[in-house]
């Protein structure tokens, strides 16, 4: 009888141990799962942040700055006083017509496309996959007026970029001796 | 009574053993968890470090590009604006076959070239080298080229300007160009 009792006690204590061990295993699994989820969250967050961030590039900034001196085919006043690219942006903003009758904005877009196509060599097999350009007029902040678009276009597929390089340029607009706003030229290049 | 005592002894012994096993288990689990965290930490550190190396090389390249821009601004090349160089000055620098070129010793670079817009998407073999005979209908100005074995080149976009004449008026015409500077990569012995 005593033997039976001691066996029962043993079984009970073993059951208790087994239950405790199971609880421990469940606890450990929960901890591991939480750590893995936290790790994955951190990893995905850091990778996503790297992908979307735009890195300012001296090469792109130099390209924008150099293209501002580019002589265009549009002359507003007389021949051969051709606008450089910076003046052409202002002419387009003022909706001026070139001496040969062409719209300055049409020439602006055509010239910009030619400059960027030649210098960036956009293509699916090329280093540069796509680009976005945005030229807009920004009023002084105290006036609370939304930006006015002058030119916007993109080329190529702006997807799966391993690096996005960017640069910008600001043109001061002064009328009657007062800064009435600025024109911004932004360029983003998708590098694969 | 004796049997009960014996049973108790056996129970205590088995319990002690079980406790030891539990302590062992616990220590193993602790070691495993610590190892896991160390591995995760190492993984994160390696990612951060690789980003740092990439950023460092990016910064070095940006610095090199900025120095090219500063070099292009020197009076030997400069037009009248920053980031603009004078094509007519460049043609004066282009090496003539009968002439020794002192500028190879003047600048501490292994090569200086300026690629015009027309030569952007051409290989160097396809480009037409500028000289007094074909200027301005050419693609590349080679100021000098020492062609060392291990050359690293850095390029930057600049505006290439020159005076042109139309309807008896003189005006300035600017296009895009790439200023390319080469320097020798030192290999540790």
Interface residues (C-beta under 8 A of the other chain):
Chain A: X2 X6 X10 X17 X24 X28 X31 X32 X35 X39 X42 X43 X46 X50 X55 X57 X58 X59 X62 X63 X65 X66 X67 X68 X69 X70 X71 X79 X80 X81 X82 X84 X115 X118 X119 X121
Chain B: X3 X4 X7 X11 X18 X25 X29 X33 X36 X37 X40 X44 X47 X51 X58 X62 X65 X66 X69 X81 X82 X83 X84 X117 X120 X121 X156 X157 X158 X159 X161 X164 X166 X167 X169 X171 X172 X173 X174 X175 X176 X177
